[in-house]
Amino acid sequence: MEEDELECVEELAAVLQLAPEVQLAIEQVFPSQDPLDRADFNAVEYINTLFPTEQSLANIDEVVNKIRLKIRRLDDNIRTVVRGQTNVGQDGRQALEEAQKAIQQLFGKIKDIKDKAEKSEQMVKEITRDIKQLDHAKRHLTTSITTLNHLHMLAGGVDSLEAMTRRRQYGEVANLLQGVVNVLEHFNKYMGIPQIRQLSERVKAAQNELGQQILADFEEAFPSQGTKRPGGPSNVLRDACLVANVLDSRIKQEIIKKFIKQHLSEYLVLFQENQDVAWLDKIDRRYAWIKRQLVDYEEKYGRMFPQEWCMTERIAVEFCHVTRTELAKIMRTRAKEIEVKLLLFAIQRTTNFEGLLAKRFSGCTLADGTGKKPEPPASSTNPFLEDETGTEADETVVETGNLDRPKKPKVPDNPFHGIVSKCFEPHLYVYIESQDKNLGELIDRFVADFKAQGPPKPNVDEGGAVLPSCADLFVYYKKCMVQCSQLSTGEPMIALTTIFQKYLREYAWKILSGNLPKTTSSSGGLTITSLLKEKEGSEVAKFTVEELCLICSILSTAEYCLATTQQLEEKLKEKVDSSLMERINLTGEMDTFSIVISNSIQLLVQDLDAACDPALTAMSKMQWQNVEHVGDQSPYVTSVILHIKQNVPIVRDNLASTRKYFTQFCIKFANSFIPKFINHLFKCKPISMVGAEQLLLDTHSLKMVLLDLPSIGSQVVRKAPASYTKIVVKGMTRAEMILKVVMAPHEPAIVFVDNYIKLLADGSTDTFQKILDMKGLKRSEQSSMLELFRQRLPAPPSGLENPGSLSLPAPTPEQESSRIRKLEKLIKKRL
C-alpha cells in the first residue's frame, strides 16, 4: 500500500508541473502570498517555518486542525465548481445549433437579393439596348457627314489649288494650301481608299509644283549671274514667301540661301584678296559696306519677306561667316605683315561690330541651318573686363588693390561674340610676344626709376607706402586681360597667363627682393666700460630710418601683390574656358611674394636683435659675484629698451596697414631674443645672491618691456595679441625661474635638487650643470649634485631613449602667477 501511495504521489506531482508561461498567467490572474500556492513549494521548508523550534511543537494540534479546515474548504470549492460545470457542455451545443440556424437564414436572404439584382440588370440591358443602337447610329452618321464635308472641301480645295497655282495667285494659295493640308490630315487613316490616296498624291504634286515655280520666280527676279536687282519689292514674291512658309522647309531655306548669296555677291567682288581694301588696315570699310547694305535691304525688301524669317539678321550672319573666312585666308597669306597695332586695331573694330550686331539682333538665326552658332563665352564677373569708357575708373580700383569691389549688374552674353573675331586667334602669338617685350621693358623701367628716385620717403601717418610700380604693373595686366579676353578664352589666355607669371616673379626678385637692404657684419661689441658710460640715444641702429621704412614698404608691396595675384588668378579662371581652368595656377608666384614678406620680417627682426646683442654681451661679461647691492635696472637693460623704443615704433607705424605682419615681427623677435637672453644668463657665472637678485630685477624689467612691445611709444595703447603674450610670459618666466634656482641655497642638496625640478620642470643634465656653474660650485660638489639629480628625476616613460633630456610637466599658470607675485614682493623688499 505504501508503494502504491508513493506512485500516486509521484504521478500527481508530474501532473501538477505546469509550464512556466501557464504558471505566470495563473499568478497574474490569481495573485497570492500563500506559500502553498507557489510553484516551487517545499513541504519541509514549510513545516520548518511553522515549527522553527521544539517549543513550537506544543501547538501542533492547533496547526493540524487549521490545515484540515482549509482542506475541507478547498474540497467544498472544488465540488461547487465541478457541479457548476455539468451543464456547460449542453448549453454550448445548444448555442452552436442556434448560430448555425441563423447563418442558414442569412445565406438564404443573400441569395434572394443576388437573384433579384440579376433580374434587374437583365431588365436594364433590355431597356437600354435600343438606346445604344441609336447612339452608335448617331455617332456613325455624324462621322460620315463630317468626313463627307471634309472630302468635299478637300476635292474642291485641290481643284482650286491647282488652278491658282497655274495662275500664280500666291496670296489665295497661301491660305488655301494651309487649309487643304489640315483637312488632308483627317484622312490619314483612310489612305487605303484609292480615291483618298489619289487626292493626297494630287496635293503633294501641287506642293512640288508650287515649290519649283516659286524658286523659278525668285531666280528670275534675282538672277545668280550679275548683280542687277529690281527697283522694288514684288507683291507676287511677297505672297510666294507666305506660300513657302507652308511648303517644305527646304524651299524656304533655298529661297533664303539664293537671296543672301545674290545680295553678298558684290561684297565678294569688292573685297577680293588682291584688293587694297581687303587688308586689315581698311577693315572698317567692310563693316561700313554691310551697314549700307542692311539699310538698303530694309528700304527695298523689308516688307517682301515675312518678319519671322529675320532676313536682315540672316544677311548679317552670312556676311560674318564670309568675312571670317576671307580674313583668315588673307592673314595666312600675309602673316609676316601683321603687326601688333594693326592686329589690335582690327580686333577692336571687329569686336565693336559684333557688339553692334548684339544690340540690333537677337541671334535667333544662329542656331538653325543657315549658320553655326559659336560657343558663348563663359559667364564672368571679372572686374578687369569692362567697356573702354570705364577703364580709368577701374584703374583707380586696381591701384587701391580692391579687385573684389561690388559686382556690376551682369550684362547678357553677346551671341555674336567671336563670329568674326575668331579668325584672329591663330595670330594672337604676335600680341603675346609684344606683351612679353612690353612687360620686360616695363620691369626694366621700374628698376631704373627705383634707382633714380631712391627708396620711398618715411610715411608714418599713413603706414608703409606701397611702391607705385606695383599698381602700374597690375593696371597693365588688366589692360592685357581685357584685350585678350575680348577675343579668345582659349589657349591665348593660357599663354598670356604664362607671361603674367614670368613677370610677377621678376618683379618680386628684381624690384622687391633686389632692393632689400643688405645686412653687414656687426662691428666690435660694446665693452662693459663703454656700456656703463652709454648715454641715451648714443647708439645707432644698424639700419637707418630710411632703410627700415624701405623694408616696411617692400613688405607692404609684397602683401598687396600677394592679395592681388590671388584675385588675378580667380579672374583669369572666370574668363578662360572651363576645360582650361586647371591650367591657370599662380600659387608659385604667391609663394614668391610670401618669401619676400618672410625675408622682410626676418631683416627687421635681425636688425633689432643685432642691436641688442652688445648689451647682452656686456651683461654676460659683468662681474656679478662682486655686486654689493640691488639698485635700479642695469645699464644693459636701458640699452636694450633704448633700441626697442628706437626701432619698434618705426616698424609699427610703417606697417599700420598690415597689422598681422607687425604681429609676426613681434612674435619672431620674442622667439629670437628670449632664448638668446637665457643663453647669456647662463654665461653670467659665478653669481652672488645680490647679483642674482639684480639680474632678477633686470629680467622682470625686460619682461614688462617685451609685454608692452606691440604698443611701445604709441599714444594709442592696444592690448597685445594673446599668442605674443603667451610666448613672452612663458620664455621670461623660465628666465626668472632660473635665477630663483640660482638664489636658492644648495644645502641641503636634496632640497635644492627638488626645488630645481619643481621650478624649471627641466630634466636636462646640461641645464642643471649650467645652473651649478652659475652658483660657482666646485667640480666635486657638482658631481655629487649631478648624481643626486639623476636619482631624483622621475622615471622616464617607456620607449624614451635619452632620459637625460627628460622634459618634466610644466607648472600650471596659477603656479607661475603665484611665483611671479612672490618675485615682485622680493624685488620690492630689496629695493
C-alpha positions in Angstrom: 0.0 0.0 0.0 2.8 2.4 0.8 4.4 1.7 -2.6 1.0 2.4 -4.3 0.6 5.6 -2.4 4.2 6.8 -3.4 3.5 6.1 -7.0 0.2 8.0 -6.8 2.0 11.0 -5.2 4.7 11.0 -8.0 2.1 10.8 -10.7 0.2 13.7 -9.1 3.4 15.7 -8.8 4.1 15.1 -12.5 0.6 16.3 -13.5 0.9 19.4 -11.3 4.2 20.5 -13.1 2.8 23.4 -15.2 4.6 25.2 -18.0 6.4 28.5 -16.9 4.0 30.5 -19.1 0.9 28.9 -17.6 2.2 29.4 -14.1 3.0 33.1 -14.8 -0.6 33.6 -16.2 -2.1 32.0 -13.1 -0.1 34.3 -10.8 -1.2 37.3 -12.7 -4.9 36.3 -12.7 -4.9 34.9 -9.1 -2.2 36.7 -7.1 -1.5 35.0 -3.8 1.1 35.3 -1.0 0.3 31.8 0.4 3.4 29.5 0.3 1.1 26.6 -0.6 0.3 28.3 -4.0 3.9 28.7 -5.0 5.2 26.6 -7.9 8.4 25.7 -6.1 6.6 24.7 -2.8 8.7 22.7 -0.5 6.9 20.8 2.3 10.0 20.5 4.5 10.7 24.2 4.4 7.0 24.9 5.1 7.0 22.7 8.2 10.2 24.2 9.4 8.6 27.6 9.0 5.5 26.5 11.1 7.7 24.8 13.8 11.0 26.6 13.9 11.8 25.3 17.5 11.0 22.3 19.7 8.8 24.5 22.0 6.6 25.4 19.0 5.6 21.7 18.7 3.3 22.3 21.7 0.6 23.7 19.5 0.9 21.1 16.7 -2.7 20.0 17.2 -4.0 23.5 16.6 -1.9 23.8 13.4 -3.2 20.4 12.2 -6.8 21.5 12.8 -6.3 24.7 10.8 -4.9 22.7 7.8 -7.8 20.2 7.9 -10.2 23.1 8.0 -8.5 24.6 5.0 -8.6 21.3 3.2 -12.3 21.0 3.8 -12.9 24.5 2.4 -10.9 23.6 -0.7 -12.9 20.4 -1.2 -16.1 22.4 -0.9 -15.0 25.0 -3.5 -13.8 22.2 -5.9 -17.1 20.4 -5.5 -19.1 23.6 -6.2 -17.1 24.4 -9.3 -17.4 20.8 -10.7 -21.2 20.8 -10.2 -21.5 24.2 -11.9 -19.7 22.8 -15.0 -22.1 19.8 -15.5 -24.5 21.7 -17.7 -21.9 23.8 -19.6 -21.4 21.3 -22.5 -25.1 21.1 -23.1 -25.5 24.9 -23.1 -22.6 25.2 -25.6 -24.1 22.7 -28.0 -27.4 24.5 -27.9 -25.8 27.9 -28.6 -23.9 26.4 -31.6 -27.0 25.0 -33.1 -28.8 28.4 -32.8 -25.8 30.1 -34.5 -25.9 27.6 -37.4 -29.6 28.2 -37.9 -29.0 32.0 -38.0 -26.2 31.6 -40.6 -28.5 29.4 -42.9 -31.2 32.1 -42.7 -28.7 34.9 -43.6 -27.4 32.9 -46.6 -30.9 32.4 -47.9 -31.6 36.1 -47.8 -28.3 37.0 -49.6 -29.1 34.5 -52.3 -32.6 36.1 -52.8 -31.0 39.6 -53.1 -28.5 38.3 -55.7 -31.2 36.8 -57.8 -33.3 40.0 -57.8 -30.2 42.0 -58.7 -29.5 39.8 -61.8 -33.1 40.1 -62.9 -32.9 43.9 -62.6 -29.7 44.0 -64.6 -31.2 42.0 -67.4 -34.2 44.2 -67.4 -32.0 47.4 -67.7 -30.0 45.8 -70.5 -33.2 45.1 -72.5 -34.4 48.7 -71.9 -31.0 50.4 -73.0 -30.3 48.0 -75.9 -32.2 50.2 -78.3 -30.8 53.4 -76.9 -27.2 52.2 -77.5 -28.1 51.3 -81.1 -29.4 54.7 -81.6 -26.3 56.3 -80.1 -24.0 54.3 -82.4 -26.1 55.2 -85.4 -26.0 58.9 -84.5 -22.2 58.8 -84.0 -21.6 57.0 -87.2 -23.9 59.3 -89.1 -22.1 62.4 -87.6 -18.7 61.0 -88.6 -19.9 60.2 -92.1 -21.4 63.7 -92.6 -18.2 65.3 -91.3 -16.0 63.1 -93.4 -18.1 63.8 -96.5 -17.8 67.5 -95.8 -14.0 67.2 -95.4 -13.9 65.2 -98.6 -15.9 67.8 -100.4 -13.7 70.5 -99.1 -10.6 68.5 -100.0 -11.7 67.8 -103.5 -12.7 71.4 -104.1 -9.6 72.7 -102.4 -7.3 70.5 -104.6 -9.0 71.7 -107.8 -8.8 75.3 -106.7 -5.2 74.9 -105.6 -4.2 73.5 -109.0 -6.0 76.3 -110.8 -4.5 79.1 -108.6 -1.1 77.6 -108.9 -1.2 77.8 -112.7 -2.4 81.5 -112.4 0.3 82.2 -109.7 -2.3 83.6 -107.3 0.0 83.1 -104.4 -2.0 85.2 -102.0 -5.0 82.9 -102.2 -2.9 79.8 -102.4 -1.2 80.6 -99.1 -4.4 80.5 -97.2 -6.0 77.6 -99.2 -2.9 75.4 -99.1 -2.8 75.5 -95.3 -6.5 74.5 -95.1 -6.0 71.7 -97.6 -3.1 70.3 -95.7 -5.1 70.5 -92.4 -8.1 68.7 -94.0 -5.9 66.1 -95.5 -4.6 65.1 -92.1 -8.1 63.9 -91.2 -7.9 61.3 -94.0 -4.6 59.7 -92.9 -6.4 56.6 -91.7 -8.3 56.3 -95.0 -5.3 56.2 -97.2 -6.1 52.7 -98.2 -9.1 54.0 -100.2 -7.9 54.7 -103.8 -9.9 58.0 -104.2 -8.4 59.4 -101.0 -4.9 58.3 -101.9 -5.3 59.9 -105.3 -6.3 63.2 -103.7 -3.3 63.0 -101.4 -1.0 62.5 -104.4 -2.5 65.5 -106.2 -1.8 67.7 -103.1 1.8 66.6 -103.0 2.2 67.2 -106.7 0.7 70.7 -106.2 3.1 71.4 -103.4 6.1 70.3 -105.5 4.9 72.3 -108.4 4.5 75.4 -106.2 8.0 74.9 -104.8 9.6 74.7 -108.2 7.5 77.6 -109.5 8.4 79.9 -106.6 12.1 79.0 -106.9 11.9 79.8 -110.6 10.2 83.2 -109.9 12.9 84.1 -107.4 15.6 83.0 -109.8 14.1 85.2 -112.4 13.8 88.2 -110.0 17.2 87.7 -108.5 19.5 86.0 -111.1 22.6 84.4 -109.9 24.7 85.9 -112.7 25.1 89.7 -112.4 24.3 92.0 -109.5 21.4 93.9 -111.1 18.3 94.0 -108.9 14.7 95.1 -109.4 13.8 98.5 -108.4 11.5 97.5 -105.6 9.7 94.6 -104.0 7.2 92.4 -105.9 3.8 91.6 -104.4 3.9 88.3 -106.2 7.1 87.3 -104.4 5.8 88.6 -101.1 2.8 86.2 -101.4 5.2 83.5 -102.6 7.1 83.8 -99.4 3.8 83.2 -97.5 3.3 80.0 -99.5 6.9 78.9 -98.8 6.1 79.1 -95.1 3.5 76.3 -95.7 5.6 74.2 -98.0 8.6 72.0 -97.1 11.2 74.0 -95.1 13.8 73.2 -97.8 12.0 75.6 -100.2 12.3 78.4 -97.6 15.9 77.6 -97.0 16.7 77.6 -100.7 15.0 81.0 -101.2 16.9 82.5 -98.3 20.2 81.0 -99.5 19.9 82.3 -103.0 18.8 85.7 -102.0 21.6 86.2 -99.5 24.2 84.8 -101.9 23.0 87.2 -104.6 22.9 90.1 -102.0 26.5 89.5 -101.0 27.9 88.8 -104.4 29.0 92.4 -104.7 30.9 92.2 -101.4 33.0 89.2 -102.6 34.0 91.2 -105.7 34.8 94.5 -103.9 36.9 92.8 -101.1 38.8 90.2 -103.1 42.1 89.1 -101.6 44.1 91.0 -104.2 42.3 94.3 -103.4 43.8 97.0 -101.2 40.6 97.4 -99.2 40.8 93.7 -98.2 43.7 94.2 -95.8 43.3 94.7 -92.0 44.1 98.4 -92.1 40.8 99.0 -94.0 38.7 96.6 -92.2 36.3 99.4 -91.3 35.2 99.6 -94.9 33.9 96.0 -94.7 31.6 96.9 -91.8 30.6 100.2 -93.4 29.6 98.3 -96.6 27.3 95.8 -94.7 25.7 98.6 -92.8 24.8 100.3 -96.0 23.5 97.1 -97.5 21.3 96.4 -94.5 19.8 99.8 -94.7 19.2 99.4 -98.4 17.6 96.0 -97.8 15.2 97.4 -95.2 14.1 100.1 -97.6 13.6 97.9 -100.7 12.9 94.4 -99.5 11.9 94.8 -95.8 8.3 94.0 -96.5 8.8 91.3 -99.1 9.9 88.6 -96.6 7.9 87.6 -93.6 9.1 89.2 -90.4 9.7 85.8 -88.7 12.3 84.9 -91.4 14.6 87.6 -89.8 16.2 88.2 -93.2 18.2 91.2 -92.0 19.9 89.2 -89.3 20.5 86.3 -91.7 22.2 88.6 -94.1 24.4 90.0 -91.3 25.3 86.5 -90.0 26.2 85.2 -93.5 28.3 88.3 -94.0 30.1 87.5 -90.8 30.8 83.9 -91.9 32.1 85.1 -95.2 34.2 87.8 -93.7 35.8 85.4 -91.1 36.7 83.0 -93.9 38.2 85.8 -96.2 40.1 87.4 -93.3 41.6 84.1 -92.2 42.7 83.4 -95.8 44.3 86.7 -96.4 46.0 86.7 -92.9 47.5 83.3 -93.6 48.9 84.6 -96.9 50.3 87.9 -95.4 51.1 86.7 -91.9 54.5 88.4 -91.9 52.9 91.8 -92.5 50.8 91.5 -89.3 51.9 94.0 -86.6 50.6 94.3 -83.1 49.0 97.7 -83.6 47.4 96.6 -86.8 46.1 93.4 -85.2 44.7 95.2 -82.2 43.1 97.8 -84.5 41.3 95.0 -86.5 40.3 93.2 -83.3 38.9 96.4 -81.8 36.9 97.3 -84.9 35.6 93.7 -85.2 34.5 93.4 -81.6 32.8 96.7 -81.8 30.9 95.5 -84.9 30.0 92.3 -83.0 28.7 94.4 -80.2 26.6 96.4 -82.6 25.1 93.2 -84.0 24.2 92.1 -80.5 22.3 95.4 -79.9 20.5 95.2 -83.2 19.7 91.5 -83.4 18.7 88.7 -81.0 20.8 86.0 -82.5 17.8 83.7 -83.1 19.1 82.6 -86.6 22.5 81.4 -85.2 21.0 78.0 -84.2 19.4 77.0 -87.5 20.9 75.6 -90.7 22.0 78.9 -92.2 24.7 79.4 -89.7 26.6 77.8 -86.9 26.2 79.5 -83.6 29.6 79.9 -81.9 30.2 78.8 -78.4 29.2 81.6 -76.0 31.9 82.9 -73.8 32.0 81.7 -70.2 29.9 83.8 -67.8 32.1 86.1 -65.9 32.0 88.7 -63.2 35.6 89.7 -63.9 36.0 93.4 -62.9 39.0 93.6 -65.3 36.6 93.3 -68.2 34.6 96.4 -69.0 33.8 99.0 -71.7 36.5 101.3 -72.8 34.7 104.2 -71.1 35.2 102.5 -67.7 38.9 102.0 -68.0 40.0 105.0 -65.9 37.7 104.2 -63.1 38.8 100.6 -63.0 42.4 101.6 -63.0 41.8 103.5 -59.8 40.3 100.4 -58.3 43.3 98.3 -59.2 45.6 100.9 -57.8 43.9 100.7 -54.4 44.0 96.9 -54.6 40.3 96.4 -54.3 39.6 94.0 -57.1 36.7 92.5 -55.2 34.5 95.6 -55.4 30.7 95.1 -55.7 29.9 93.5 -59.0 28.2 95.4 -61.8 24.9 94.1 -63.0 25.6 91.2 -65.3 25.4 92.1 -68.9 23.7 89.5 -71.1 26.1 87.4 -73.2 26.8 88.6 -76.7 25.6 85.8 -79.0 27.7 87.2 -81.9 30.9 87.2 -79.8 33.7 85.6 -81.9 31.6 85.1 -85.0 34.2 87.2 -87.0 36.9 87.8 -84.4 37.6 84.1 -84.1 39.8 84.3 -87.2 42.3 86.4 -85.3 43.0 83.8 -82.7 45.7 81.9 -84.6 47.7 85.2 -84.9 47.5 86.2 -81.3 51.1 85.0 -80.8 52.1 88.4 -82.2 50.2 90.1 -79.5 51.5 87.7 -76.8 55.1 88.3 -77.9 54.5 92.0 -77.9 53.2 91.9 -74.4 56.2 89.8 -73.3 58.5 92.5 -74.7 56.5 95.4 -73.3 56.4 93.8 -69.8 60.2 93.2 -69.9 60.7 96.9 -70.8 58.2 97.9 -68.0 60.2 95.9 -65.4 63.5 97.5 -66.6 61.9 100.9 -66.3 60.7 100.1 -62.8 64.2 99.1 -61.8 65.7 102.3 -63.3 63.1 104.5 -61.7 63.7 103.0 -58.3 67.5 103.6 -58.6 66.9 107.1 -59.8 64.3 108.1 -57.3 65.6 106.1 -54.3 63.6 104.5 -51.6 60.2 106.0 -50.7 60.1 108.6 -48.0 59.1 107.6 -44.5 55.3 107.9 -44.2 54.5 107.5 -40.5 50.9 108.8 -40.7 49.6 106.5 -43.4 51.7 103.4 -42.8 54.2 101.8 -45.2 53.6 103.1 -48.7 53.1 100.5 -51.5 55.5 101.1 -54.3 53.6 102.8 -57.2 55.2 100.5 -59.7 53.2 97.6 -58.2 49.8 99.3 -59.1 51.2 100.2 -62.6 52.1 96.5 -63.2 48.6 95.3 -62.3 46.9 98.1 -64.3 48.9 96.9 -67.3 47.9 93.3 -66.6 44.3 94.4 -66.6 44.6 96.0 -70.0 46.2 92.9 -71.4 43.5 90.7 -70.0 40.7 92.9 -71.4 42.2 92.9 -74.8 42.8 89.1 -74.9 39.6 88.0 -73.2 37.5 90.1 -75.7 38.9 87.9 -78.5 39.6 84.4 -77.1 39.1 82.5 -73.9 41.2 79.6 -75.1 44.9 78.9 -75.5 45.9 82.6 -75.9 44.7 83.2 -72.4 46.9 80.4 -71.1 49.9 81.9 -73.0 49.1 85.3 -71.5 48.9 83.8 -68.0 52.4 82.3 -68.5 53.7 85.8 -69.4 52.0 87.2 -66.3 53.7 84.5 -64.1 57.1 85.3 -65.6 57.0 89.0 -64.8 55.4 88.6 -61.4 58.4 86.6 -60.4 60.8 89.1 -62.0 59.0 91.9 -60.1 59.3 90.0 -56.9 63.0 89.4 -57.3 64.2 92.5 -59.1 62.1 95.2 -57.6 61.3 93.8 -54.1 64.0 91.3 -53.0 66.6 93.1 -55.1 66.1 96.4 -53.2 66.0 95.0 -49.6 68.9 96.4 -47.6 71.8 94.1 -47.2 72.9 93.0 -43.7 76.5 93.9 -42.8 78.7 92.2 -40.2 78.5 93.7 -36.8 81.2 95.9 -35.6 83.1 95.3 -32.4 80.8 94.8 -29.5 80.4 97.1 -26.6 82.8 96.8 -23.6 81.5 97.0 -20.1 83.0 100.4 -19.6 81.5 101.8 -22.8 78.1 100.3 -21.9 78.2 101.8 -18.4 79.1 105.2 -19.9 76.5 104.9 -22.7 74.1 107.8 -22.9 70.5 108.0 -24.2 70.5 108.0 -28.0 74.2 107.4 -28.4 73.6 104.1 -30.1 72.6 103.9 -33.8 70.6 101.1 -35.3 72.3 99.0 -37.9 69.6 100.0 -40.4 68.8 103.7 -40.9 65.3 105.0 -40.6 65.1 105.2 -44.4 66.2 101.6 -44.7 63.6 100.5 -42.1 60.9 102.4 -44.0 62.1 100.8 -47.2 61.9 97.3 -45.8 58.4 98.0 -44.5 57.4 99.5 -47.9 58.6 96.4 -49.7 56.8 94.2 -47.2 53.5 96.1 -47.8 54.0 96.0 -51.5 54.6 92.2 -51.4 51.4 91.8 -49.3 49.5 93.9 -51.9 51.0 91.7 -54.7 50.1 88.5 -52.9 46.4 89.5 -52.4 46.1 91.0 -55.9 47.8 87.9 -57.5 45.3 85.7 -55.8 42.4 87.8 -57.2 44.0 87.9 -60.6 44.1 84.1 -60.6 40.4 84.0 -59.8 39.5 86.4 -62.6 41.6 84.5 -65.1 39.8 81.3 -64.2 36.5 83.1 -64.7 37.4 84.2 -68.2 39.1 81.1 -69.6 37.2 78.1 -70.9 36.2 75.6 -68.3 38.3 72.9 -69.9 41.5 75.0 -69.4 40.7 76.3 -65.9 43.0 73.8 -64.2 46.0 75.1 -66.2 45.8 78.5 -64.5 47.8 78.3 -61.3 49.6 81.3 -59.7 50.4 79.5 -56.5 54.1 79.6 -57.2 54.0 83.4 -57.7 52.0 83.9 -54.5 54.6 81.7 -52.7 57.3 84.0 -54.1 55.7 87.1 -52.6 55.2 85.2 -49.3 59.0 84.6 -49.3 59.6 88.3 -49.8 57.4 89.1 -46.9 59.1 86.5 -44.7 62.6 87.8 -45.7 61.5 91.4 -44.9 60.2 90.4 -41.4 63.4 88.5 -40.8 65.5 91.5 -41.7 63.6 93.7 -39.3 64.0 91.0 -36.5 67.7 90.6 -37.2 68.3 94.3 -37.1 66.6 94.8 -33.7 68.2 91.5 -32.5 71.7 92.6 -33.6 71.2 96.0 -31.9 70.5 94.2 -28.6 73.5 91.8 -28.9 76.2 94.2 -27.5 74.1 94.8 -24.4 73.6 91.1 -23.8 77.3 90.5 -24.3 78.0 93.2 -21.8 75.6 91.6 -19.3 77.4 88.2 -19.6 80.9 89.9 -19.0 79.9 91.8 -15.8 81.3 90.5 -12.5 78.0 89.5 -10.9 79.8 88.0 -7.9 81.0 91.5 -7.0 77.6 93.2 -7.0 77.1 94.6 -3.5 73.6 95.9 -3.5 70.4 95.9 -5.7 69.7 99.1 -7.4 67.8 100.3 -10.4 67.8 98.4 -13.7 71.3 97.8 -15.1 72.7 99.8 -18.0 72.4 96.9 -20.4 68.7 96.8 -19.8 68.5 100.5 -20.5 70.4 99.9 -23.8 68.0 97.1 -24.9 65.0 99.2 -24.0 66.5 102.2 -25.9 67.0 100.1 -29.1 63.4 98.7 -28.8 62.0 102.2 -28.5 64.0 103.4 -31.5 63.1 100.6 -33.8 59.7 99.2 -32.9 57.6 102.5 -33.3 59.1 103.0 -36.8 58.2 99.4 -37.8 54.8 99.6 -36.3 53.9 103.0 -37.9 55.1 101.8 -41.3 53.2 98.5 -41.0 50.0 100.2 -39.8 48.1 98.9 -42.8 49.3 95.3 -42.3 48.9 94.7 -38.6 49.2 90.9 -38.9 52.7 91.2 -40.2 53.7 93.6 -37.4 52.4 90.9 -35.0 54.6 88.3 -36.8 57.5 90.7 -36.4 56.9 90.9 -32.6 56.5 87.1 -32.3 59.6 86.4 -34.2 61.6 88.9 -32.2 60.4 87.4 -29.0 61.3 83.9 -30.2 64.7 85.1 -31.1 65.6 87.5 -28.2 64.3 85.4 -25.2 66.4 82.2 -25.9 69.4 84.4 -26.6 68.8 86.3 -23.3 68.6 83.0 -21.4 71.8 81.7 -23.1 73.6 84.9 -21.9 72.2 84.4 -18.4 73.9 81.0 -18.3 77.2 82.8 -19.2 76.9 85.0 -16.1 79.0 83.0 -13.7 79.6 82.9 -10.9 76.7 84.9 -9.4 76.3 86.0 -5.9 73.0 86.2 -4.1 72.8 90.0 -4.6 73.9 89.7 -8.2 71.1 87.1 -8.8 68.6 89.5 -7.2 69.8 92.3 -9.5 69.5 90.0 -12.6 66.0 89.0 -11.4 65.1 92.7 -11.3 66.6 93.2 -14.8 64.7 90.2 -16.1 61.4 91.5 -14.8 62.0 94.9 -16.3 62.8 93.3 -19.7 59.7 91.1 -19.4 57.5 94.2 -18.8 59.0 95.9 -21.8 58.5 92.9 -24.0 54.9 92.6 -22.9 54.4 96.2 -23.9 56.4 95.8 -27.1 53.5 96.0 -29.7 52.3 99.4 -28.4 55.6 100.8 -27.0 55.9 104.5 -27.8 52.4 104.7 -29.1 49.7 107.2 -27.9 47.0 104.6 -28.5 47.6 101.6 -26.2 46.3 98.3 -27.6 46.2 95.0 -25.9 49.0 92.8 -27.2 47.9 89.7 -29.1 47.3 86.6 -26.9 49.7 84.5 -29.0 52.5 87.0 -28.5 51.8 87.5 -24.7 51.9 83.7 -24.2 55.3 83.4 -25.8 56.8 86.3 -23.7 55.3 85.1 -20.4 56.5 81.5 -21.0 60.0 82.5 -22.0 60.7 85.2 -19.5 59.1 83.2 -16.7 61.7 80.5 -17.4 64.5 83.1 -17.1 63.0 84.2 -13.7 62.8 80.6 -12.5 66.5 80.0 -13.5 67.5 83.0 -11.3 65.3 81.8 -8.4 67.0 78.5 -8.5 70.4 80.2 -8.5 69.3 82.3 -5.5 68.3 79.2 -3.5 70.9 77.7 -1.2 72.4 74.5 -2.3 72.4 72.9 1.1 70.8 70.6 1.8 71.4 69.2 -1.7 68.3 67.1 -1.9 66.1 70.2 -1.2 68.0 72.2 -3.8 67.5 69.5 -6.5 63.8 69.1 -5.7 63.4 72.8 -5.9 65.1 72.9 -9.3 62.9 70.1 -10.6 59.8 71.9 -9.3 60.6 75.3 -10.6 62.1 74.6 -14.0 60.5 71.3 -14.9 63.6 70.5 -17.0 65.1 67.1 -16.8 68.2 68.0 -18.8 71.5 67.5 -17.1 73.1 70.2 -19.3 70.8 72.8 -17.9 71.4 71.6 -14.3 75.1 71.8 -15.0 74.8 75.4 -16.2 72.9 76.3 -13.0 75.6 74.8 -10.9 78.2 76.8 -12.8 76.2 80.0 -12.2 76.3 79.2 -8.5 80.0 78.8 -8.6 80.2 75.3 -7.1 83.3 73.3 -7.3 83.6 70.3 -9.6 83.5 67.8 -6.7 80.3 69.4 -5.4 78.8 69.4 -8.9 79.5 65.7 -9.3 77.6 64.8 -6.2 74.8 67.2 -7.2 74.5 65.7 -10.6 74.4 62.2 -9.3 71.6 63.2 -6.8 69.8 65.0 -9.6 69.8 61.8 -11.8 68.4 59.8 -8.9 65.7 62.3 -8.1 64.4 62.5 -11.7 61.1 60.8 -12.2 61.2 57.6 -14.1 61.1 58.2 -17.9 58.1 56.9 -19.9 58.6 53.6 -21.7 60.3 54.0 -25.0 62.2 57.2 -24.1 65.8 56.6 -25.2 67.5 59.6 -23.7 66.4 60.1 -20.1 68.9 62.9 -19.6 66.8 65.2 -21.7 63.6 64.3 -19.9 61.0 67.1 -20.0 59.0 67.3 -16.8 55.4 68.6 -16.6 55.3 72.3 -16.9 53.9 74.3 -14.0 50.3 75.4 -14.3 49.5 79.1 -15.0 48.3 79.5 -11.4 51.6 78.3 -10.1 53.5 80.6 -12.4 51.3 83.6 -11.3 51.9 82.8 -7.7 55.7 82.6 -8.2 55.6 85.9 -10.1 53.8 87.7 -7.2 56.3 86.3 -4.7 59.1 87.5 -7.0 57.7 91.0 -7.2 57.4 91.2 -3.4 61.0 90.1 -3.1 62.2 92.8 -5.5 60.2 95.5 -3.7 61.6 94.3 -0.4 65.2 94.5 -1.7 64.6 98.0 -3.2 
